Amino acid sequence: GRIEDMRAAEVFRLGILDEDYDVFWVATAIHRKLRTPQAVSALLASLEHEDWMRQVRAASVLMTTGEKRAIEPLKKAVEDRNRNERARRQSIHALGMVGKTEATDTLLTVLNGKDPQMQKEALVSLSYTGDPRIVGILLDAANKKPEDIRSHIYIRNLGATGSRSMLEKLEQIIQKEKYFDLRIQETIKESIDILRQR
């Protein structure tokens, strides 16, 4: 892994499939650096492994790849209510990062569910999608607890999307809607500034 030689990609792919967890963990750590397309199929297989820790790690690594092949398997993992809670939460998080707007409907289904932990994860994940349709949902969620700085993360993440349509939506909101708590308004302005600089 240190030589960053793409010829080593097959070794890493096999390492991801290895039954020894330590070998698997090291191979996934190296994959984060090399991001070899050959290893994605092994990560997708690990997402379905019986060991929930492998599922968590696979979702975590897939999140960094931006690999579109991961969208449908991550949706499946998110929708699987029998999956380990940690593995499902990590899959929710990864889906927003990888799936972008393609993930919105699945994440909204989770948000409308009954599990508060999964709902929180869905809110954060939705903020990564860059989908302007969800701005109102995220702002309402943050406005319910404006004193809780953690709720501001939903809005801050909107700035990181780099989406022009997101910038336009936030600019419209800040000009028209003053019902938001002052702290929320400041966070919206921060996101607008970030988006303008991109």
ABEGO torsion letter per residue (X at the ends): XAAGBAAAAAAAAAAAABABAAAAAAAAAAAAAAGBAAAAAAAAAAAABABAAAAAAAAAAAAAAGBAAAAAAAAAAAABAABBAAAAAAAAAAAAAAAEAAAAAAAAAAAABABAAAAAAAAAAAAAAGBAAAAAAAAAAAAABAABAAAAAAAAAAAAAGBAAAAAAAAAAAAABAABBAAAAAAAAAAAAAAAAX
